């Protein structure tokens, strides 16, 4: 699992904008990663998170991934899921900024959970884009749908954008959905924190990736398995640039870029 020593090692080996010699990563760092710009939807989604953080509604979760390091029982309240399993605000808001910056059309989110990060993605994406958000637990995906509906009702002045909820075992649904699209512009991998499934899902998504695609991997220091998987992803011949932000890793494929790996402090 992530440890203080992992973070200490990362901190002393990571750099900031002053150490960057890649124009692409320099722009990405200054305009996205290090940007403290806020958007109207941040407060609205975080207000929703705050409301859910005291919601004692029970859920029975069919967890097909690595599971929670904190909660072992399949019975959890919404409040417990918010605390232990939902992407933190800084990560969800960085995902928003990445989508706002790159403007992808077809987006995959592997791991819906309660759908708060999905809402951030929806608010950032272009009007003709679509998010396919994949979840293996029926109780979670139904709750996420309900939360999404509530959010849209409370923010009626916003442009409605399309979220396609995909329920089922990702080992099957990801392959099926990938076959129905022409290209894949953006993927947030947050479904299974084990090495073999992560690498398998990476390969499946890679089949529809192009040189402007962006892949984001959550919890790359989650375990020794995830650290090993991240190293394999970095070494893949189609991967050109990676950015290690400790909590997440960014992957880019443009052949215009030399193969480089960066560790950056947010």
N, C-alpha and C positions, 0 to 999 in steps of 0.2 A: 504494500500500500504506500501511498504518498507519505513521505516522512520529512521531518525538518532537515535532515541531512540532504535529501534530494533537493529541497528548495535552496539550501545553503550553497550546494554545488552549482545549481542553476544560476543563482544570483551573482556569484563570483565569475561565472563564465559568460554571462549575458551582457549585452551592450545596449546603447541607446542610439539616437540618430547620429551622434558624433562619430560613431564607429562604422557607419554604413557607407559602402562604396557602390552600391547598386541603386541606380536612379529609381527603379521600380519599387524596391523595398523602402527606400527613403521616402518616396511619396506615400506609400501605403502606411508607413509608420506615422508620419506627421499628420496625414489627413484622416486616418481611420483609427489606428491602434492607440496613439497617444492623444487623440482628440478628446477634449472634455465637453464637446458640444452636446447639448441635450435637445430632445424633440418633444413635441406636445404629447405624444402617446406614452412616453416613459412614465409620467406621473399617473396616467390613467391605468396602465397595466400594473404598476406597482401598488396602486390603491386596491386593485383586484387581488393581487398577491397577499396584501395585508388582510383583506377580508377572509381569504381562504386559509390563512395561517391560524385562524381560530375556529375553523369549521370542523366539527367533530363527527361529520357524516362518515360511517364506516364503509370501507371498500374491501373486497376480497380480490387480491391481485395475483394473476397468473404470470409470474415473472419468468420469462424465458431466457433472460440474460444472466449476467454474473450476480445479479441481486444486489441488495443493499448491504453495506458493511455495518450498518447500525441496527436495522430491523430484520429479523429472521422470519417472523410470522407473516403469512400471506394476508392476514387481517390487519389493516392499517386505516387510520382516519385520514381524511383529506389534509388536515393540518400536519400530520406526520409526514405525508408524502411531500408537501411543500417544503418542510424543513430538511428532509434527507435526500430527495430524489430530483427535485426541479432545479434546472440551471439557475445559478445565482444571477442577480440583476446585472452585475458587470459583464458576465459572459453573454447573457441574452442581449444586452445592449450593444455589445461588440458584434454579435451576429447581425443585429439590425444595421449597424454601420457598414459592415461588409456588403450586405445585400444592397443597401442604398448606394454604395460606391460602385459595385460591379454591375448592378441592374440585371440579374439573371432572369431568364424566362421560365425555365423548368427547374424546380427545386425539390429535392428529397430531404425529408427530416426522418432519420432512423431513430425512432423513440419519441413518441408524442408526449408521454406522461400526462400531465394535466393540461398541456397545450398553451402554457404561458409563453414559452419561446416561440411557438407557432404564431401567436398573436404578434409578437415583435417582428417576425419574418413577414407576416402578412402586411403589416403597416409599412414596411420598407420597400416591398417589391413593386415593380411596374404594374400598371393596371391590367395588362393582358397576361401576366404571369400566373402560374399555378403552383401550389405547394401540395405535394403528395406526402402526407405524414403517416408513418407506419408505427403501429403499436400491436403488441401481442396480447395485451390484457383487455378484455371486453369492458370491464368496469372502468378502467382508465380512459379508454377511448370514448365511452359514452359520457363520462364526466367532462372530458375535454370538449366534446360537442356542446354540452350544456353550457360550459363556461364561455365558449366562443359565441354562442347565441346571446347569452347575457351581455357580453362585452359589446356586441354589435347593437343591441337594443339600447344600451347606455351611451353609445357614441354614434347616434343615428346620422350625424352630419358627415361621417367619414365615407370615403369611397369603399364600396363593398368589393372585396377581392376573393378569389376562389381558393378554398382549402378542401382537398380531397382526403378524407380519413380512410386509411387502409388497415383493416383489422385482420390479424392472423399471424402465423409463424413467419418471421422474416425470412427464414431459409427458403420459403416458398413464395411469399408475396413479393419480395424484392425482385427475384428473377422474372416473375410474371409481369410486373409493372414495367420493368426495364425493357422488356420486349415490345411494349406498346408505344414507346417514345422514340423520337429521332435522335435527340441529343440531351445531355444532362449538364446543366450549367452550374449548379451549386448543390452540395451535399453536406449536411450536418450529421456526423456519425455519433450517435449517443444512445445506442441500443444494447450493445453487448460489450462489456469491458473485459473480454477474453481475447487472446491472441488469434487463435484459428478463425473464429467467426469474423473478427474485425478484418483480417486479411482477405477472407473470402468475400465479404461485402464490398471491400475496396476493389477487388478484381471484377466483381459484377458491375459496379458503378463505373469502373474504368472503361468498360466496353462501350459506353455511350459518352464518355468524356471527350473534350476537345481542348485545343490549346488555351482557351480562355476560361476553362472550367475552374472552379474553386472548391476544394474539399476541406472540410473543417472536422478535426477529430477531437472529441472531448476526452478529458482525463488521461492524457498520454503518460502521466506518471502514476496512474491508478495502482499498478502492480508491476512486478517484474515482467509478467506476460505482456502488458501494454507497452512497457518501455521497449521490449524486444520487437513488438509489432511496429512501433513507431520507427525504429531503426531500419526494419525491412522496407517500410513504405518510403523512407528517405532514399534508400538504395535502389528503388525501382527505376529501370531505365527510362520510363516515360515521365518521371517526376523531375522537374527542373529546379524549383525553388521550394524550400520549406522554411517555415517560421515557427519556432518553438517559443510559446508564451507561457510555458509551464502548465497552466490550467488547460490550455488547448493548443493544438498544432494546426497550422495552415499549410496547404499543399497547392502548388501551382504547376502548370504543365506547358507554359509557353516555350516553344523551341527557340524563341528570340533571346531567352535568358540563359546565361551560363549556369551550370549545375552548382548551386550554392545552398548552404544550410545556415540559418541564422537563429541565434537565441537573443530575444529582445525583452527588455524590461518594459512593462506597461506603465 
